[in-house]
Each structure stands twice: as structure tokens, then as C-alpha cells.
């Protein structure tokens, strides 16, 4: 059951990653008319159209992560402490903080992306922040998940 | 929603700012002990009997309350004069919080 929850958590994070990366790329580096390459098509999306999906996916992924965190605290972290694998514990701590603070920014993110099209810089900043947090969370989560193979 | 919505950036400021302070000064609303499925108000240490403590849920709970309070206060301020301030603070305060938390957690990497 725990493994199933972890896989669902990871799959939701991957979907979120795709959405936020498209949106951040479109916000920071908009496609200009006539551009046709792969990178241009990647960022040539209706960025605002991703907003509600991103918020819903982020909330669901975060809640599921908050539940899985219990399993980490009881079953994963104590052995890491015994093995003195402090960098892995520290990375997970940073992930926890980064994603928690980002979770608190979601209402602001939603407001600027749905209600304030005039606030271009704030929208781009929040989209990039969200993308960075999701990328960091996914990479660290993956490392922690695989850590038994390394220590 | 547009009128009330202007309070939402203030929520990010209150939540992000409180979260870092809560971690630094041990200010969770409650401590959860997952091994025994028990709660204690405020901060509490783990032990052989109750297992490892989890303060994170308690930081989040207080963070939401502080965020809501600041969001409510933001509605009392003049919208036009403060909208640009909130537009910057809503990511600057969380950024400062993350940098501070990263500095505190450096012990794991030294």
C-alpha cells in the first residue's frame, strides 16, 4: 500500500512538473510569431490555461506527500540516522521546507494568474518559483526513494 | 473575488514568514507522534516510549492561521497603494524564508 501511494505521489508530481514547466517557459520566454522549433512549440502554450490544473495537482500531490511523510518519519529516516547519512536527511528537510513555503504561495499564485493579467513580472516570478520547487521536490524525492541502493 | 482576492498575496507573506520562524524557534501548534498516533499541544520531544516527533503539521497549522490573519489585515489597507508592495512581498518573504531555512539546515551537509 505504501509503495502504491508513493508511486501515485510520484506520477502526480510528474504531471505537475510538465504543467509548471510549460507555464514557466511560456511566461519567461514567450514564443514570437514565426518561431516553429521544438523549444518554441514547448513554450508556445496558453500559460494561464494551466493555472487551475497546477493548483489542483499541487494541492493533491502535497496532501498525499504529507501523508507519506509519516511513513518516511517512522520507517525511512531512523535507519538513515543510524547510518549517519545526513546529506540525504538534509535534502529531504530542504524539500519539506521548499514545498511547504510554496504551498503557502499557491493562493497568491492563483490570484495573479487568474485575476491579474497586468502583473506580468509577478506572474512570471511565481511560475518560475513553482517550477523550481516542483523540480527540486521531484529530484530529491527520487534520490531519497533510491537511497537504499547507495548506502 | 477580485476585491477579496487581493488578500491572497498577504497570505503567502504571513505563511512563509511564520513557517521559517516556527522552525527556528520551535513554534508548532502541536506535535504529532506517528508511532503511537498521539498529539501534544505545542512543541514536544520524542522518546523511546512515544517514538519520533513530527512538528511539521503543527508549523503548517499555525502558518495557515498567521496567513489568514495577515490576509484579513491586508483587506483593511488601501488596495491601490499596497498592491505593488504585496506583489513583491509575496515572493520576497518566502524567498528570504527559504534562504534562512537553508542556512539553518547547512549542518546536514558539513
Interface residues (C-beta under 8 A of the other chain):
Chain A: X66 X69 X70 X73 X74 X77 X78 X86 X87 X89 X90 X91 X93 X94 X96 X97 X98 X100 X101 X102 X103 X104 X105 X107 X108 X110 X111 X112 X115 X119 X122 X125 X126 X129
Chain B: X1 X2 X5 X6 X8 X9 X11 X12 X15 X16 X19 X20 X23 X34 X35 X51 X52 X54 X56 X57 X59 X60 X63 X64 X67 X86 X87 X88 X90 X91 X94 X95 X97 X98 X101 X102 X105 X107 X108 X109
